[in-house]
């Protein structure tokens, strides 16, 4: 399985680090010199979760990033999962109408 959030669709991104040597000019040196560049990966913090959705009355298994979990805390699991297309709309429960 790839490391991709099922809600935000964010995955691993490529980037790099820059190695520098020397004393900065403001500290009395001749400046920082770039001595090397190396490739690295920025990985998404993806967690397998079993999330309770009260509107559906069931658990939903998803692989979500911690950012998506924070969104679920703020907006609610039902709205976030519905917007991501992972669940379908909950049907209205049929009960006796209180008049």
N, C-alpha and C positions, 0 to 999 in steps of 0.2 A: 504494500500500500504506500502511496506517495504521501508526503507530509503536506496536506492541503486541508484548510478549514472548509467544512461543508456549508457554512453560513456565509462567511466573507469571501470565500474562494481565494484566500491568500495562500501563497506557497513559498518555497525557498527562493531567496533572491541572491544574486551574485553581487559581490562588492570587493573591497580591497582595504589593506592597511598600508600605511606609509611609515617607514622607519626613518627617524630623523636623529642627527647627531649635532653636537655643538652647543654653544652658549648663545642665547638670544641677544640681539643688539642692545635691547633695553637693560640687560644685565651686564653689559660691558664686553660682550663677545663679538664675533664677526658675523653672527647670524646662524640660523639653523640650516643644515645641509641635508637634502634627501639622499639617503644611502641605499634605499631599496624599496620596492613595492612588491607586495604579495597578494595573491587572490585569496578570498575567503568567502564563506557562505553565511548569510543571515537566515537562520531557520525559525519558522513559526512555532510557537509553543502550542502544539495541538494535543488535546486530551480526549480519549474516548470517554463519553459520558452517557448516562442513562437518565434522561430528564423527564420529570413528571409534568404532564400538560393537563391541568384540571379541566379545561374546556372540552378535551377529548375523553378524559377519564382514563388515560393510559400513559405508559412510559414510551419515550421515543429514544432510540439509540442513535447517537450522532458523534462524529469526530469534529470537535470545535476548538477554536483557539480561545485563549483566556480572554482576549478582547471581546469575542462573541459572547462568552459567559457573562462578562460585565454588562453587555447590552441586554442580555436576558434578565439580569437583575433589575435594570432600569426600566425597560419597556415591557417585560413579561415574555415568557418562553413562547407562548402561543403566537404573539404578533411577530416575533423575530423569525421563528421557524416557518410561519406562513409566508412572510415576505421573501424568505430564501427559497421557497418552493419545496420544502422538505415534507410538509404535511398539507392536507386538503382542509377546506373549511369544515368546522364542526356543524353537524346538523342540530337544529333546534329540538330539544326534547319535547315530546308531546305529553302534555299533562292536562289536568282539568283547569279550565279557565276560572280564575277567581273573579266573581262579579259582585 
